């Protein structure tokens, strides 16, 4: 059972999707399940987790509608306003959707580097465990000190660190990032996605050798039981194909046991998100 724990869908809107800048022109079109399902099949992946790319409940419903139509979408990480006064009401509403497994906020775009520790946001995160929802942490490496404090406040809440906290692979900076990601990994309820790496490297000239040291760090501190493969498709297309992303992680894990590779490529995602999918990608 192989799972892609991190990818996105969207219908492109030039006025709305201003985060897609001119140098990212390859992303200026629709990316929908028919196209991804072909990639999954070609790469031996059974199912995926669709993660929000926009901050609205409409986005959450959009992903859930796709998940209803395409069995290969095993789970959805949506968005809800975690600072809202009526959050409990919204969580009660969203709890009815079986494939909605968790939420994410685009913290990396917030102007406050300690956004994770804002009182209203902490109050909202404190409600997720009751409903069995996970939370994906999307940050840059400079946010890691706040993230360490953040996760310490919620020992019962399951967190996934997206994209290794986006280390500066292109510049080769690793020491400060590694120093900060290690204490975050000591929290047993924090998992990490092996995703979004080639887009943090040089888009045109990246090499696996430049990425391996970052993978070494997270393998050492998270272990194979808390790492999950994620393609970050279609964002990965800025720097490489789906096959290249998967092959890079496969090559890196080649010396591990078959059991360990199976954990990273699927079993961990099933356990973290509580996915219920069969080997053929249909609902179990």
Residue pairs with C-beta under 8 A, 6 or more apart in sequence:
1 46
1 47
1 262
1 266
1 267
1 270
1 277
1 279
2 44
2 45
2 46
2 47
2 229
2 265
2 266
3 45
3 46
3 47
3 48
3 49
3 74
3 228
3 229
3 265
3 266
3 269
3 270
3 275
3 277
4 40
4 45
4 47
4 48
4 49
4 229
4 230
4 231
4 233
5 48
5 49
5 160
5 193
5 195
5 228
5 229
5 230
5 268
5 269
5 272
5 273
6 49
6 51
6 162
6 193
6 195
6 196
6 228
6 230
6 231
6 232
7 36
7 48
7 49
7 50
7 51
7 230
7 231
7 232
7 233
7 234
8 31
8 50
8 51
8 52
8 53
8 232
8 233
8 234
8 235
9 31
9 32
9 33
9 36
9 50
9 53
9 62
9 63
9 66
10 17
10 30
10 31
10 53
10 54
11 30
11 32
12 20
12 27
12 28
12 29
12 30
12 31
14 28
16 54
17 28
17 54
19 109
20 27
20 28
24 238
26 237
26 238
27 234
27 235
27 237
27 238
31 233
31 234
32 66
33 66
33 69
33 70
33 72
33 73
36 48
36 72
36 233
36 234
37 70
37 72
39 45
39 231
39 233
39 242
39 243
40 46
40 47
40 48
40 72
40 281
42 242
42 243
43 242
43 243
43 246
45 246
46 72
46 266
46 277
46 279
46 280
46 281
47 71
47 72
47 73
47 74
47 275
47 277
47 281
48 72
48 73
48 74
48 231
49 73
49 74
49 75
49 76
49 77
49 101
49 230
49 269
49 273
49 275
50 63
50 66
50 67
50 73
50 75
50 76
50 77
51 76
51 77
51 104
51 136
51 162
52 59
52 60
52 63
52 77
52 78
52 79
52 103
52 104
53 59
54 79
55 79
55 105
55 106
56 79
57 78
57 79
57 80
57 81
57 90
59 78
59 79
60 76
60 78
60 79
60 80
60 94
60 100
63 73
63 76
63 78
64 76
64 78
64 97
64 99
64 100
66 73
67 73
67 75
67 76
67 99
68 99
71 277
71 281
71 282
71 283
72 277
72 281
73 99
74 99
74 270
74 273
74 275
74 276
74 277
74 281
75 99
75 100
75 101
75 102
75 273
75 274
75 275
76 97
76 99
76 100
76 101
77 101
77 102
77 103
77 104
77 134
77 136
77 273
78 94
78 100
78 102
78 103
78 104
79 103
79 104
79 105
80 87
80 90
80 91
80 94
80 103
81 87
81 90
81 124
82 103
82 105
82 120
82 121
82 124
82 125
83 118
83 120
83 121
83 123
83 124
84 90
84 124
87 123
87 124
87 127
88 127
91 127
91 128
91 130
91 131
91 133
92 131
94 100
94 131
94 133
95 131
95 132
98 276
100 133
101 133
101 134
101 273
101 274
101 275
102 128
102 133
102 134
102 135
102 136
102 158
102 160
102 273
103 128
103 133
103 134
103 135
103 136
104 135
104 136
104 137
104 138
104 162
105 121
105 138
106 138
107 115
107 116
107 137
107 138
107 139
107 143
108 138
108 139
108 140
108 143
108 166
112 118
113 142
113 143
113 146
114 146
115 121
115 143
115 146
116 122
116 137
116 139
116 143
116 146
116 147
116 149
116 150
117 146
117 149
117 150
122 150
122 153
125 135
125 150
125 153
125 154
125 157
126 154
128 134
128 135
128 157
129 154
129 156
129 157
132 274
134 157
134 158
134 159
134 160
134 272
134 273
135 157
135 158
135 159
135 160
136 159
136 160
136 162
137 147
137 150
137 151
137 159
137 160
137 161
137 162
137 165
137 190
138 162
138 163
139 146
139 147
139 161
139 162
139 165
139 166
140 165
140 166
141 165
141 166
141 167
141 168
141 176
141 177
141 180
141 181
143 165
144 165
144 177
144 180
144 181
144 184
145 180
147 161
147 165
147 184
148 180
148 183
148 184
151 157
151 159
151 184
151 187
151 189
151 190
152 187
154 189
155 187
155 189
156 189
157 189
158 189
158 191
158 272
159 187
159 189
159 190
159 191
160 190
160 191
160 192
160 193
160 228
160 272
161 181
161 184
161 190
161 191
161 192
161 193
162 193
162 195
162 196
162 230
163 193
163 195
163 196
163 197
163 200
163 232
164 181
164 192
164 193
164 194
164 195
164 196
164 197
164 214
164 218
165 177
165 180
165 181
165 184
166 196
166 200
167 173
167 174
167 177
167 181
167 200
167 214
168 177
168 200
169 197
169 200
169 201
169 206
169 210
169 211
169 214
170 200
170 201
170 202
172 210
174 213
174 214
174 217
177 214
177 217
178 217
181 217
181 218
181 221
182 217
182 221
184 190
185 192
185 218
185 221
185 222
185 226
186 221
188 226
190 222
190 226
191 222
191 226
191 227
191 228
191 268
191 272
192 218
192 222
192 226
192 227
192 228
193 227
193 228
193 229
193 230
194 215
194 218
194 227
194 228
194 229
194 230
194 249
194 264
195 228
195 229
195 230
195 231
195 232
196 230
196 232
196 235
196 236
197 211
197 214
197 215
197 245
197 248
198 206
198 211
198 236
198 239
198 240
198 244
198 245
198 248
199 232
199 235
199 236
199 238
199 239
201 207
201 210
201 211
201 239
202 210
202 239
203 238
203 239
204 239
206 239
206 240
208 248
208 251
208 252
211 248
212 252
215 252
218 227
219 227
224 256
224 260
224 263
224 264
224 268
225 263
225 268
226 268
227 263
227 264
227 268
228 264
228 268
228 269
228 272
229 246
229 249
229 264
229 265
229 266
229 269
231 242
231 245
231 246
232 245
233 242
233 245
236 242
236 245
249 264
249 265
250 261
253 260
253 261
253 264
253 265
269 275
270 277
276 283
276 284
277 283
277 284
278 284
